[in-house]
Amino acid sequence: MQQAARLLRIPRKLSRPTYRLIHNHPSLGPSNSSGRTASFGFKTVPEESKESLVKGVFDSVASKYDLMNDASSLGVHRLWKDSLVDKLKPGRKGPLRCIDVAGGTGDIALRILDHARENYADRETTVEIVDINAQMLKEGFTRFKKTMYHNTPQVSFHEANAQELPPSQFKDDSYDLYTITFGIRNCTSIPAVLSEAYRVLKPGATFACLEFSKVNNPLLSKLYDQYSFTVIPLLGTILAGDRDSYQYLVESIRKFPSQPEFAQMIRDAGFSTGGDFDGGAWTDLWGGIASIHTGVKV
């Protein structure tokens, strides 16, 4: 059942943050018994169950999310995020209205705002941070409290489902830039996410996705697999006391489509992309451990 927009608000007069959440995504509710299935790591689960299972993972890892990405990427996820924002150059052509989906911890939004301010003296670009997980949004809000953007119109936090952004709040043809980083692989329906991205972007606007991908070099692929399936779950146990969540995250990376397959999905949603090669529809990072995909709404 579609519910009203869910926005994270913090009363200014309270010394201790209090969150008021107004619902913005469908209730998990009873199973619809559709018979359709989805992947949850290497497991196959009923499609209607995946959302709650993923929510459980991110409830568990929210407070150590950056640490999780450090473990998954050998610490270079921060460089990859810098590369994404450098590629997009927010602010170069004037202020942008941006939506950062699955962006609860706020690190991409902060990079966008800093890039626009530091490089183009732009203090008018805005970012609406959207995430289905309230715990992740709270982590992001805490991060932004330490910045100059806190309590300004430049950033806002919204709890919503990327597959069903409420049209009353996230209107058609509204945004100049849509970003989603290390999040789309956790969604039940990637085509639904891409369709919503296409809907909310203005004609000529950019879709950009940074995601773990397929390593092309056989030797690097073997080494990365060994690291992923042995070291990362072990780090999850040691650092977070949660092996299962980290095991899922490793498996979800392996289930994600290859670069050409994902590029085709982006085109199927209506976007124009470059050719199917590194430097065209996507840009590989570290041999394809991660890739930046971009598309333009036509």
VOFI-920561 format. One record per residue (C-alpha): residue in one letter; chain; x, y, z. Coordinates in steps of 0.5 Angstrom, whole numbers, plus 500, padded with zeros to 3 digits. Each point is the difference from the previous one (the first is absolute). Layout:
% residues N
[rec a A [X Y Z]];
...
% end
This chain:
% residues 298
[rec m A [500 500 500]];
[rec q A [503 507 498]];
[rec q A [501 504 506]];
[rec a A [501 508 500]];
[rec a A [507 503 500]];
[rec r A [505 498 505]];
[rec l A [505 505 502]];
[rec l A [505 501 505]];
[rec r A [499 506 505]];
[rec i A [504 502 506]];
[rec p A [497 505 505]];
[rec r A [505 505 501]];
[rec k A [499 502 507]];
[rec l A [501 493 502]];
[rec s A [507 499 503]];
[rec r A [500 492 498]];
[rec p A [498 499 493]];
[rec t A [493 497 499]];
[rec y A [497 497 494]];
[rec r A [493 501 497]];
[rec l A [499 495 494]];
[rec i A [495 501 495]];
[rec h A [498 494 496]];
[rec n A [503 500 493]];
[rec h A [500 493 498]];
[rec p A [496 494 499]];
[rec s A [499 496 507]];
[rec l A [503 494 500]];
[rec g A [493 497 502]];
[rec p A [498 493 499]];
[rec s A [503 496 494]];
[rec n A [496 501 493]];
[rec s A [502 492 498]];
[rec s A [502 502 493]];
[rec g A [504 494 499]];
[rec r A [506 504 497]];
[rec t A [506 500 503]];
[rec a A [507 504 501]];
[rec s A [507 499 502]];
[rec f A [502 501 507]];
[rec g A [508 499 499]];
[rec f A [500 493 498]];
[rec k A [493 498 502]];
[rec t A [494 500 497]];
[rec v A [494 503 504]];
[rec p A [493 503 499]];
[rec e A [500 506 496]];
[rec e A [496 504 506]];
[rec s A [505 497 505]];
[rec k A [506 503 497]];
[rec e A [499 508 503]];
[rec s A [499 497 507]];
[rec l A [506 496 499]];
[rec v A [504 506 498]];
[rec k A [498 504 505]];
[rec g A [502 496 505]];
[rec v A [507 500 497]];
[rec f A [501 507 500]];
[rec d A [496 501 507]];
[rec s A [506 496 502]];
[rec v A [506 503 496]];
[rec a A [497 507 501]];
[rec s A [505 503 505]];
[rec k A [506 497 497]];
[rec y A [498 501 492]];
[rec d A [506 503 499]];
[rec l A [504 495 503]];
[rec m A [497 495 496]];
[rec n A [501 503 493]];
[rec d A [508 501 503]];
[rec a A [500 492 500]];
[rec s A [496 499 494]];
[rec s A [505 505 496]];
[rec l A [506 499 503]];
[rec g A [499 507 503]];
[rec v A [500 503 493]];
[rec h A [492 502 499]];
[rec r A [502 507 503]];
[rec l A [504 501 494]];
[rec w A [494 497 495]];
[rec k A [495 504 503]];
[rec d A [505 506 499]];
[rec s A [501 498 493]];
[rec l A [492 500 499]];
[rec v A [499 507 502]];
[rec d A [506 502 496]];
[rec k A [497 497 494]];
[rec l A [493 503 501]];
[rec k A [503 507 502]];
[rec p A [494 503 503]];
[rec g A [500 507 500]];
[rec r A [504 501 494]];
[rec k A [494 503 496]];
[rec g A [496 503 506]];
[rec p A [496 497 506]];
[rec l A [497 494 499]];
[rec r A [494 496 504]];
[rec c A [503 493 501]];
[rec i A [497 494 503]];
[rec d A [505 495 503]];
[rec v A [496 493 501]];
[rec a A [502 495 505]];
[rec g A [504 505 503]];
[rec g A [499 500 507]];
[rec t A [507 501 503]];
[rec g A [500 507 496]];
[rec d A [507 499 497]];
[rec i A [499 501 493]];
[rec a A [495 506 501]];
[rec l A [506 503 504]];
[rec r A [505 499 495]];
[rec i A [495 503 495]];
[rec l A [499 506 504]];
[rec d A [507 501 502]];
[rec h A [502 499 492]];
[rec a A [495 505 498]];
[rec r A [502 505 506]];
[rec e A [508 499 499]];
[rec n A [500 500 493]];
[rec y A [495 505 497]];
[rec a A [498 504 506]];
[rec d A [493 497 500]];
[rec r A [496 500 506]];
[rec e A [493 499 497]];
[rec t A [501 493 498]];
[rec t A [495 495 504]];
[rec v A [500 493 501]];
[rec e A [494 496 503]];
[rec i A [503 494 503]];
[rec v A [495 494 499]];
[rec d A [501 493 504]];
[rec i A [495 494 502]];
[rec n A [503 499 506]];
[rec a A [499 505 506]];
[rec q A [507 498 504]];
[rec m A [504 502 494]];
[rec l A [497 507 499]];
[rec k A [501 501 508]];
[rec e A [507 498 498]];
[rec g A [500 505 494]];
[rec f A [497 506 505]];
[rec t A [505 499 505]];
[rec r A [506 501 495]];
[rec f A [496 506 497]];
[rec k A [500 503 507]];
[rec k A [507 501 500]];
[rec t A [500 504 493]];
[rec m A [498 507 498]];
[rec y A [494 497 496]];
[rec h A [496 498 507]];
[rec n A [494 504 500]];
[rec t A [500 503 493]];
[rec p A [496 499 494]];
[rec q A [506 496 497]];
[rec v A [498 493 503]];
[rec s A [494 496 502]];
[rec f A [499 493 502]];
[rec h A [494 496 498]];
[rec e A [498 493 501]];
[rec a A [498 497 494]];
[rec n A [500 494 495]];
[rec a A [504 501 494]];
[rec q A [495 495 496]];
[rec e A [494 504 502]];
[rec l A [502 508 501]];
[rec p A [493 503 502]];
[rec p A [499 505 494]];
[rec s A [497 505 505]];
[rec q A [506 501 503]];
[rec f A [505 498 494]];
[rec k A [497 503 494]];
[rec d A [501 498 493]];
[rec d A [506 504 496]];
[rec s A [502 503 507]];
[rec y A [507 499 501]];
[rec d A [507 501 496]];
[rec l A [504 495 503]];
[rec y A [498 493 503]];
[rec t A [506 496 503]];
[rec i A [499 493 503]];
[rec t A [507 497 503]];
[rec f A [501 493 503]];
[rec g A [492 499 501]];
[rec i A [497 498 493]];
[rec r A [502 493 501]];
[rec n A [496 499 506]];
[rec c A [494 502 497]];
[rec t A [494 495 499]];
[rec s A [499 503 493]];
[rec i A [506 503 496]];
[rec p A [495 502 494]];
[rec a A [495 503 505]];
[rec v A [506 505 503]];
[rec l A [502 502 493]];
[rec s A [493 501 498]];
[rec e A [499 505 506]];
[rec a A [507 503 499]];
[rec y A [498 502 492]];
[rec r A [493 502 503]];
[rec v A [503 505 505]];
[rec l A [505 503 496]];
[rec k A [500 506 495]];
[rec p A [501 499 492]];
[rec g A [507 500 499]];
[rec a A [502 499 507]];
[rec t A [505 495 503]];
[rec f A [499 493 503]];
[rec a A [506 497 504]];
[rec c A [502 494 503]];
[rec l A [506 497 504]];
[rec e A [500 493 501]];
[rec f A [504 494 501]];
[rec s A [501 496 494]];
[rec k A [503 495 496]];
[rec v A [508 499 500]];
[rec n A [502 499 493]];
[rec n A [507 498 501]];
[rec p A [500 492 502]];
[rec l A [506 501 505]];
[rec l A [497 506 504]];
[rec s A [493 497 500]];
[rec k A [503 493 503]];
[rec l A [504 505 505]];
[rec y A [494 504 502]];
[rec d A [495 494 500]];
[rec q A [505 497 506]];
[rec y A [500 506 503]];
[rec s A [493 501 500]];
[rec f A [497 494 502]];
[rec t A [506 498 506]];
[rec v A [502 507 502]];
[rec i A [494 505 500]];
[rec p A [495 495 504]];
[rec l A [506 499 505]];
[rec l A [500 507 501]];
[rec g A [493 501 501]];
[rec t A [500 495 505]];
[rec i A [506 504 504]];
[rec l A [498 507 498]];
[rec a A [493 500 501]];
[rec g A [498 493 503]];
[rec d A [496 498 494]];
[rec r A [502 495 495]];
[rec d A [494 499 496]];
[rec s A [499 507 498]];
[rec y A [507 501 497]];
[rec q A [499 493 497]];
[rec y A [493 502 496]];
[rec l A [504 507 498]];
[rec v A [505 496 497]];
[rec e A [495 495 496]];
[rec s A [496 506 498]];
[rec i A [506 503 496]];
[rec r A [501 493 496]];
[rec k A [492 500 499]];
[rec f A [500 507 497]];
[rec p A [500 500 492]];
[rec s A [506 501 496]];
[rec q A [502 507 497]];
[rec p A [497 499 493]];
[rec e A [494 497 503]];
[rec f A [499 506 505]];
[rec a A [501 505 495]];
[rec q A [495 496 495]];
[rec m A [495 501 506]];
[rec i A [501 507 501]];
[rec r A [499 501 492]];
[rec d A [493 496 501]];
[rec a A [498 505 505]];
[rec g A [500 505 495]];
[rec f A [507 503 501]];
[rec s A [506 502 495]];
[rec t A [506 497 502]];
[rec g A [507 499 496]];
[rec g A [502 494 497]];
[rec d A [501 493 503]];
[rec f A [508 501 502]];
[rec d A [504 503 506]];
[rec g A [500 507 499]];
[rec g A [493 500 496]];
[rec a A [494 498 504]];
[rec w A [504 499 506]];
[rec t A [507 501 503]];
[rec d A [503 495 504]];
[rec l A [504 501 506]];
[rec w A [506 495 503]];
[rec g A [499 495 494]];
[rec g A [492 500 501]];
[rec i A [500 499 507]];
[rec a A [495 506 500]];
[rec s A [497 504 494]];
[rec i A [497 506 499]];
[rec h A [494 500 495]];
[rec t A [497 506 497]];
[rec g A [494 502 496]];
[rec v A [496 506 497]];
[rec k A [492 501 500]];
[rec v A [498 501 493]];
% end
